[in-house]
Amino acid sequence: MNRESKTNWAGNLAYGSTTLLQPGSIPELQVMIRSEKRVKVLGTRHSFSAIADTNAAHLSLDRLPPEIRISPDRRSVTVSGHMTYAALARTLQREGLALHNLASLPHISVAGAVQTATHGSGQRNGSLAVPVSGIELVTGSGEILRLSRAADGDRFDGAVVGLGALGVVAGLTLDVVPTYDVRQYVYLDLPPANIPAEMENLLDLAYSVSVFTDWVQPEKTMLWIKDRGSDGRFVDPPREIAGAHLAKQEMHPIAGLPAEACTSQLGRSGPWHERLPHFRMDFQPSAGEELQSEYFVPFERAGEALEALLEIGEGIAPLLWVSEIRAVAADAHWMSPFYGRDSLAVHFTWKPDWEAVRGVLPRIEAALAPLGARPHWGKLFTMAPDAVREGYPRLADFVRLRRELDPEGKFRNAFLDCFVFED
């Protein structure tokens, strides 16, 4: 295995595999899958959990020919699963097209983000899996299986957020829209105590809204607003919102860090793909080594969740780089954390001290579990497997679908056996 592939992006996880397979074509990929007893895809390595780990063979799809094919009606695009959002977004923009949303980082792969229901922000914006209308899987037998929203209905909803358990995602078809512009504004010194009462209004201010905080200090708490140009609500932004004042210089989400890695702010209008992420596509953003956790609760219980986290904020703050609070719309994907409910997303970017973080996560989970919290599949959590499984009403259907598509369990691993398949 290549040295750079022995750990994940953050360096907190050393992979168990010693074999890295790198097919140069789809037929070669099919042969490799047939020949292995167990295999997992190694994408851009942005997962902090062991969801993509294996002690068998890892597959990298980076040598497959990239594909971006826009449909004749210009309503969808078909892409290679291993393509990054950065590469896809640039091509779509040249064609006058766009995606409905992007995550904070544009460096992640399309397939990896979709399979784990990774998301951006916006009360009316679903996860990055929502635009998927077609999926091309290479199954454990090496056969190619194509599923679509139009033809496969409920079964398709089970396969989109597949957690890497159903097959290798070789290609995806995504809905697209005409390109649009976005303006970004930052507000500083938001009193953390104001967040629970103001959150519903704050997250409805614009197309995409994030609150960054350490749960304690106003000087480390910021409101980031991304206003879609056609909305026109922030042409003349107010000087103050909920006790926070409009920034006069560009900011980094982590107070005190330089902002050159961040997308343009101060209300400068620009194309969607250069504003919706927090970080620019030509930078690899990081505060250094870091850990990440994220939990999702029903949006109607947002106030309770935030009050509970503020109560333990003094214990959280010393371990944090920053927390981010967002809204994500409901979807119909069986294994999505947003299945059947609009959600409040609470993200934690931790300093690289796993022993200390592992000590505080149970306090966070104890505060959020009574509210129906679901953890992000690709990030760190300490919730009991039974508690994780209880959050997914369609879990039994997903298990049956896995048995149908991967009867030999070729794409299983210890993480999935623990948190999804119970064995």
Sequence and secondary structure as in RCSB ss.txt:
>XXXX:A:sequence
MNRESKTNWAGNLAYGSTTLLQPGSIPELQVMIRSEKRVKVLGTRHSFSAIADTNAAHLSLDRLPPEIRISPDRR
SVTVSGHMTYAALARTLQREGLALHNLASLPHISVAGAVQTATHGSGQRNGSLAVPVSGIELVTGSGEILRLSRA
ADGDRFDGAVVGLGALGVVAGLTLDVVPTYDVRQYVYLDLPPANIPAEMENLLDLAYSVSVFTDWVQPEKTMLWI
KDRGSDGRFVDPPREIAGAHLAKQEMHPIAGLPAEACTSQLGRSGPWHERLPHFRMDFQPSAGEELQSEYFVPFE
RAGEALEALLEIGEGIAPLLWVSEIRAVAADAHWMSPFYGRDSLAVHFTWKPDWEAVRGVLPRIEAALAPLGARP
HWGKLFTMAPDAVREGYPRLADFVRLRRELDPEGKFRNAFLDCFVFED
>XXXX:A:secstr
  GGGSB TTSS B S  EEE  SSHHHHHHHHHH SSEEE  S   SSSTT  SSEEE  TTS   EEE TTSS
EEEEETT BHHHHHHHHHHTTEE S   S TTSBHHHHHHTT    BTT   TTTTEEEEEEE TTS EEEEEHH
HHHHHHHHHHT TT S EEEEEEEE EE  EEEEEEEE   GGGHHHHHHHHTTSSSEEEEEE SS GGG EEEE
EEETTT TTSS  SEETTEEE SS   SSTTS STTB   TT  EEGGGTSSSB TTS   SSS EEEEEEEEGG
GHHHHHHHHHHTHHHHGGGEEEEEEEEE  B  TT TTBTS EEEEEEEE S HHHHHHHHHHHHHHHGGGT EE
 TTS     HHHHHTT TTHHHHHHHHHHH TT TT  HHHHHHTS  
